[in-house]
Amino acid sequence: MTEYGGYIQSSTKPVKQIELLLAARADANNVIEGQFFSPRAALIFKPTDNQSIRFSFNRAFSTPGNFSFFLDLIQTPNIGGSGFDLRARGNPPKQGFTFNRSCAQGSQFGDFCMKSQYSGGNNYLPVSAAAMLPGFLAGAGSAIQAGVAASLRANGLPDQAAQAIAAAAVNAVRPLRPTDAQLSSRAAYLSSGTVNLTPSQVTSIDPLRAAFSNTFEVGWKGIVGNKFRFDVAAWGQERADYSPAGIATPSVFFGNPAAVGGFIAPSIQGAILPILQNIPGLTPAQITQLAGGVVTGLTTTLASAPMGVITFDDANAPANAVIATYRSTSKVWVRGLDLAMDAAATDRITLDVAFSYQSRNTFQGVDGGNSLPLMANSPSSRGSMGMRYKNESNGIGFDLRGRYSEAYPVNSGVYATGYSFPLGAGQAGASTSAVTGSPGCASPQRAGTFCYEDVPEAFLVDAQLSKRFELGGQRLLWSLNATNLFDNRVRTFPGVPEMGRMVMTRIQYSF
């Protein structure tokens, strides 16, 4: 990436009490179309030597990181045991992504094409879940058979009988060749598999633009009584940014679970009922229940399994890749207030307090990259209160500080709070019953799902002790720092461990 620009700034004092700051910056680079102009203006009024009132406007641009353009890595292999990989790819400079729409004939989703690991190699195919069933059973049949056998054993059947029934059930479905009329197709993002998409909702991914912000601020800074210093600012900011990498290629599923069950039930029951009827001790009611359970289990497996991916018109898009990429977001407005104050209690002790507030941290109607709203990933309110002691005569210093932040939601790629995700087969807690993700965590949490909770409210205390030594005219400073002194264990982001007390010491020698 090559970026170039220019900057100019001026400072003018038409009268002693007024200062006018003007600045402008122009930038351009070779990966984003256009040029970027960033003006800045500030008017500072100083009625006295220790008071100032400021009015400012600032427009700023930032270029996406190189990874936003050129990233290409497998983020999650074999998602939930599906055989599909979640692949994070950068948004190609000045190109973006377009979908292959050359499959008007035969596609069950407008004129979109798909790729599938179950058929067609790496070629584009008309969207059809029904056409992928034979290939899916050829690739996943052994794993499905093992799951059915495990379920039957859990219901009390001997291992030999469970294995025979599972093999018969899967083998009965293998020869089936459904048509699109028998088993329809639907499209949904893998991160929200129950929310069906329409063709009009699947659009090209525009090239990334530079992120920008327009910030307006009015502030006051002053000293009161020669002991109290204040800095208060109210601000408003308009932002257009780029979202975290979110899933952009929809997956193809069977459209109607009930139709799937009705289609496979006759073949399965015809294959397994004779085996069940020859098992000693089973009543007719138990036979019916077990046969229905096998049909339900296979129906759930087929209905929830992705059969293909509606992917980009790109030869480098693998047939088994669900692609996540970056997008530029819509404009959003945020308003806020910042307050800072410190007071000299004595010549050696200073007290300080700070508080910050922003009006929004969730932006409804703005896609955060995974069909969930864009989020600031930060609290609306946070603050701190502290005390500093410094004795110049003996070189001893002490700092005690309390930090507060309120709870807040997060939406950053695969780390999204307040959302129920299905567990993949084989993961602890996974269930063979029907499980689908949905906005909001169920309470109590549904079997076979997991959910990241919001980052919790936190109040932490930090402390620092320091001692300065004079050695041969040079200075040596020793310090001992304790973060989260009282070991209040909290998570600072979804998916990370709870952090407790951390103690660190340091020796600094100046020469």
N, C-alpha and C positions, 0 to 999 in steps of 0.2 A: 504494500500500500504506500502510495506517495501522496503526501499532503503538504500544501503550501498556503501561506497566508500573510497578512500584514495587519499592523496594529498602530493606532495613533491615539494619543490622549492629551488633553489640555486641562489646566487648572487656572481659573480666573477669580480674582477678588475685586468685584466692582466697588465694594465698600468693605470696611473692616469686618463687619458682622456677617457678611455673606460670602460664601465660596461656591463657585459653580464648577463642577467636574463634568467634562464631556469626553467620551471615548467612542471609538468605532473599530471593529475588527472585521476583516473579510477572509474567508477560507474557501478552499476547494480541494478535492482529492480525486483520485482516478478510479474509485470504486462506487461513487455515488454521483448521480446526475445533478448538475446545477452547482451554483455557488451559494455561500451562506454569509449573510450580512448581520453583524451583531452590534447594535448600538447600545450605548450606556450613558445615562445622565443622572446626576445627583446634585441637589440643591441643599446646601448646609447653612443653617442660620444659627449664629452664635450670639444670643442676646447678652451673655456674660462670658467671662473667661472659663467658667466651669459648667456651662450649660450649652447644649447644642441640640437642634432639631433638624432632622434630615428627611428629605423626600427623594426617592430614587426609583429609577427604572433600569432594568437590565435584561437584555435578550442574549441568550447563550445557546450555542450549538455543541453537540458532542457526536462524534462518529462512533458507530458500533464497533466493538472489539473485533479483532481479526477472526476470532473463532466464530463470530456471528455470520461471517461470510464463508469461511473455509473449513469449518468443523466437519468431520466425518468419522463417527465412531459408533460402535454398538453399545447403547446405554444399558439395555436389559436384554440378555439373550433368552430365547425360549420363554416368552412371556406366559406365565401361568401354565407352563407345560404345553402351550399351543403349537410350538414349532416355529412361531413367528418371532422375529427379533425387533425390538424397539431401537431404531437407528436414528441418532441425532445428526442432522446435516445442516451446514450453513446455507444461508440464502444467497445464491450466486450473485455476485456484483452486477448490477444494472440489468439483470435478467429475471430474477424471481423464478417461480415455478408455474407451469401450466399442466393441466391434466390431459391425458390422451382421450380424445372424444371421437374416435373413428369407428365406434362399435354401435352405430344406430340400429343395425339389424341384429336382433337376437339379444340385446342387452336388456336386463330387467331393471336398469337404473338409468333412464334417459338414454343418451348416446355415449355414456362413459364406458371405458374399458377397465379391466382389472388384470392383475397378475396373481398367480397362485402357485405355491410350491407343490400342489397336488396334481397339476396338469399343465401342459403347454410349455414346459421349460421356463424360459425367461421371456416368452412371447406374450403379447397383449391378447386378451380374450374378452368376449362379451360377458357382462356381469351376470353370473348364474351360480347360485349356491348348489342347485340340484346337480349340475354337471360335475361338481367337484366331489360329490359323495363317494364314488368308487375310489378315487385317489386318496381321499381322507381316510377311509377305512383301511386301505392298503398301508398307509403310513402310520396310522395311530391305532390300528386294530388290536395289536398286542397289548398296548397300555390300557385300552378300554376294556379288554377281556380281563386283565388283572384287576382292574377296579371293580368290575361286576363280581368276580369271584370273591374278592375281599368283602364286599357287601353281603353276599350270600353267607359267607362264613360267620360274619357278625350276626346274622339271623339264625345261627345254630346249625347250619347244614355242614356235613363232613366235607373235608377239603376235596376229596375225590369227586363228590357229587357237585360241589360248587364249581370246580374247574370244568367239569363236563357241561354243566348248564351254561356257564359263561362262554365257552367255546362254541356251543350250539347257537347261542343267541347272536354272537358276532358273525359267525359263518352264515347265518340265515339272512343277515342284512347285506353282506358283501356283494351278492349277485344283483341286488336291486339297482335299477337304472331309472330313477324318477325323471319326469319331465318338469319344465317350469310351471306347467299348469297344475301339476300335482303338488309341488313344493316351491313356493314363491321365495323371493329373495328380498332382503332389506339391507340398508347401509347405515352404519353407526360408527362413531369414533370409539376406539377400544377403551378410552378413558371414561366414557359414559355410554356403555353398550346398550342401555335400554332406551336411549333417546334417538329415535329414528330420524334420518335425514331425508330431505327431498333433493332432487337434482339441482334445484335453484339455490340451495344452501351450500353447495360445494363449488367454490369459485377459485380462480387462480390466485396464487400468492404473489403479491406485488413485490418488486425489489425493495430492499430496505432504504429508508430515508434517514437523514441525520435527525437525531433527537434534538428537540429544542425546548426552551422554557422562557416564558415572559414573566418577569417577577416585578411586582410593584410593592414598595415598602415605605412606611412612614415610621420614624423612630425618634426616641428621645434618649439622650445620654447626659448624665449630670452628676454633680457632687452636692450633697446636702449636709450642712453642718460640719464640713471638713472630715466627716467620718463615714458617711454613707455614699456609696457609688451605685448608680442605677443605669441599666441599659434596657429599654423597653422597645419592642418593635412589633408592629402589626403588618402582615404581608398577605398578598394574594399571588398565586402562581398558576399560569396556564402551561400545561405540559403536553407534549406529544413525544412518546418514548417508543421503545421496542420491547416486546413482551419476551418472557423466558421461552425457551424452545417448547412448543406444544405440538401435540399430534395433529398432523395436517392431512394425512391420507386415511379416508374411512375404510373400515373393514366390512366384508360382506358376510352376512349371516343368513340362516334360514328365516323366512319372514313370519311363519306362523308355527309356534311350538306345538299347538294342538294338531295341526295338519301333519307335522312330523310324526307325532305319536300315532295318529290314525294310519299313516302310511306304513310304518314298520311293525305295528302291533300284530297283524295277522301272521306275518312270516315268523316273528319271534315266538309267538305262542304256539304255532304249529310245530316248531322245532324243540321247544323246551317242555311242553306239557307232558309228552310221553316219558321224559326223564323224571320229572317231578312225580308223576303218578306211580313210578316204579320204586320210589324211595319209601321204605317201610316207616310207618308211624305218622305220615302226614295226612291230615284230614283234608277233605275237599276245600274247606274254607282256607286252610293254610296254603294249599296249592294255588288257589286263586290269588291270594295275597302275594305270594312269592313271584308268581308270573307277572302280576301287575307291577311289582316293584322293579323287576328287570326291565320291563318296557319303559317305566317312568325314568329309571336311571339312564338308559340309553337315549331316551328322548331329550332329557336335560343336557346330556353330554353333546349331542348333535346340535341342539338349539343354541347352545352358548358358545360353540366353537367357531372361530373365524374360518371361512372357507377361501378367502382371498383378500386382496387389497386393491382398492381403487387408487391407483398410484399415478405419479407424474409421468409426463411424456419425456422420459429420460432413460437412455439405454443403461445407465449406471444404477438404476433402481432395481435391487434384487427382488425376486419373486416372493421371498419370505420376509420382506422388510416393511414394517410399519414406520413411516418416517415422521419425525418431529423436527420442526424448523422454527425459525424466528420470523416475526412479523412486526411491522410498524403499527403502533396503536393509534386510536383516535385521540383527539384533544380532551383533556380533563382539567377541571379547575379545582384547586385546593386553596384554602385560606388558613392562616395560622397566627399564633401569637408566641413570641419569645420574651422571656423575662429573666434578667440576671441582676443580682444585688450582692454586694459585700459590705461588711462593716468592720472597722477597726475597733474591736472591743478594748484592747490595750495596745501598747507598743509591740507586744509579742504575739498577740492572739487576734486572728481575723476570722470572722464568720461569713459564710456565703450561702446563697440559695439560687437555684436556677430552675426554670420551668419552661417546657415547650408544649405547644398544642397545635394539632392540625385537624381541620374540619372533617376530613374523610380519609379512610384507609381501605375502603372497598368501593369499587367503581362499577356499579350495576350497569349492564348494557354495553360494557367494553370487554371484549374477549380477552381473557388472560392467557390464551394459547391452548386451552384444554377444555373449552366449552364452559368453564367457570369464569366468574368475573375477575377482571384485573384487580390486583391488590397491591398496596404500598409495601406490604411485608414489614411494617413497623407499627408501633403503638400510636394511638391518637394523642395520648398524654404521657409525659415522662418528666421526671424532675430529680433534683439532688439537693442535699443540704450537707454542709461540711464545716469543719473547724480546723484551722491551721495554727500551729504554734511554732515559733522560730526564735531561738535564743542565739544571737550573734556572738555573745561573749564566750559561751562554752560549746557552740557548734551543734547543739542538740535541736532536732526538729521533729515534729509529730503532726500527722494528718489523720483525721477521722471523718469519714464521709458515708452518708446513706444515699442509696440510689433507688428510685422507684420507677417502674414502668407498668402500665396496665396491660391486660391480656389483649391479644390481637390475632386475627386470622392470617393465613399465609397461602399464596398460590404461586409456586415457583417450580415449574416443570412437573416432575412426578411427585413433588412434595406439596400436597394440597390438603388443607385442614377442613373439617366439617363435611367430609365426603366418604361414603362407604365404598371401599374397593373390594372386589371378590378376591379371595385367596386362590392361588394356583394349586393344581393337584399336587399332592405330596407335601405342601407346606403345613406347618403345625396349625391345627384348627380348621383346615379345609374340610368342606362338607360335600357329599355327593348330591345333596338336595339342591333345588333351584336357588341360586344366589345371584342377585344382580346389584350393581352399584346404583346409588341414587343420591341426589344432593341432600346433605344433612346426615349426620350420624344417627342411626336408629338407636332407640333406647327402650329396652336393653339391646345391645349390639346383636345383630343377626348372626347366626352360626355361619361360619365360612367366609366372614368378611373381616376387614380391619379398617380402622379409621384413625387418622392423625387428629388429635385434639388441637385447639388453638394454643399458641404459645401462652403459657399462664402468666397471670399477674405476678410481679416479683418485687420484693423489697430486700436489697442486699446492703451489707455494711462492709466497707473497705477501711484498712488502716495502714499507716506507714510510719516507721520510726527510722530516723537517720542521725548520724553523728559525723561531724567533720573533724579531721585531725590535721595539724600542721606538721609536716615532715620536711625539715631542711629547706624551709621556704616554699615548699610545694604543698598542694592540697590533696588529701585522700578523703574520699567520702564513702562511708559505709551506710547501706540502707537495707531495711527489712520490710517487705511489702506483703500484706495479706489481703487477697481478693476474696470476697464472700466470707468474711471472718467467722460468721456463725454457722457456716456449712448449710445454708438454706438451698437445698438441691433443686434446681430448676432446669428445664430445657430452654435453650435459647433459639431453637429452630426445630421444625418437625423432623423426625427421623434421626436426631442426634442424641447422645446420652445426656442424662442430667449432670450438670456441672456443679461441683461442690467447692469446698475451700481450696485455694491455691496459695502457697507461701513461697516467696522467692527472695533471695538475698543478692546483693550486688556490691562490688567494690569498684570505685572509680578513682583513678589517679590522674591528676592534671599536671602537665609539665610543659 
